[in-house]
Amino acid sequence: MSNPQLREQADQRFQQALEKTGARDPREFYRKRLRNLKAQNPEAFRRAVEYHTRGWCPA
């Protein structure tokens, strides 16, 4: 189950870390890869999204 408050807090912390370090935001790279996966293998995309939202990052 998703918790919007935790997700917002994580996004804020991530943004602060990017600003503090000057690092580039890597999310667009991964979004592009996921779009390609979705187009090439929708079932693998579904499993990857499910793993991310339920297992790896359950916020």
N, C-alpha and C positions, 0 to 999 in steps of 0.2 A: 504494500500500500504506500502511496506517495504522501510525503509530508511537505506541503508548500513552504512552510516556515524554514525547515531544514534546507530545502533546496535554495531558497533565497539567501540564507546565511552562507551556504557553500559558494554560491555565485559571487556574493560580496567579498568573501575572503579570497577567492580566486582572482577577482579583479584587482584587489589590493596587492596581492602578490605579484601580479603582472606589472602593475604600476611601480612597485618598489624595486623590482629586479630589472625592469626594462625588457623583459622577455616578450616574445611574440606569442599571441594567443594561438594555440595549436588546434582549436576546435574546428576551424574551417577546413583544415587538412583532413581531419577525421570525418567531417560531414560529407566531404567529397567522396571519400572512400566508401562510406556507408551508402551514398546514392548509387555508386557503381555496383556495390554488392546487391542492393535492392533490385536493380535492373537486371543483373546477371543471375541472381539466385535468391528469389524472394523468400524461400524457406530458411536459408541460412541467415538472411537479414532478420527475419522474425525471431529466430533463436538468439541472435546476437543482441537484439533489443531487449528480449525477455531476460537474458542473462544480466544485462546491464541494469535493468530496472528492478529486478527481483533479487539478484544475487550479489553482484559486485557493488552496486551503489543503490541500496534500497531506500534511500531518502525519498 
